[in-house]
Amino acid sequence: QLHLTMSEKNELTKNLEMVQNELQEKESEMKREISEYKDRLLQAEKEHQGHLTEANRKNEVEIEACHKKISSLEHFISSQKVEIEHLKSNKEQLNNSLKEANQALGELLKIKVR
């Protein structure tokens, strides 16, 4: 009986060692896979950050170009407003001159008719 029990104990010990070895192998395998996934994730994050940085740089360049264009258009609009005011002033002067010329012409015609 004792011999049988000892034999079973030895068998169970061997089985336990085999299971423990398998678990250690699986744990090592899982740790290796986790490490690989972490490395891939880190690489993907670096690439993503690189793409974001490049996109941000392009956006900043584009925004700066838009600011310059807006500034240029504002300057153009301002100069056009000045030109419009100048033209209005000239028009008013020409209208006044035309009115004076018409009055003078009217007076000359009256004198001529007499």
Protein Blocks (a to p, Z undefined) as FASTA:
>chain_A
ZZmmmmmmmmmmmmmmmmmmmmmmmmmmmmmmmmmmmmmmmmmmmmmmmmmmmmmmmmmm
mmmmmmmmmmmmmmmmmmmmmmmmmmmmmmmmmmmmmmmmmmmmmmmmmmmmZZ
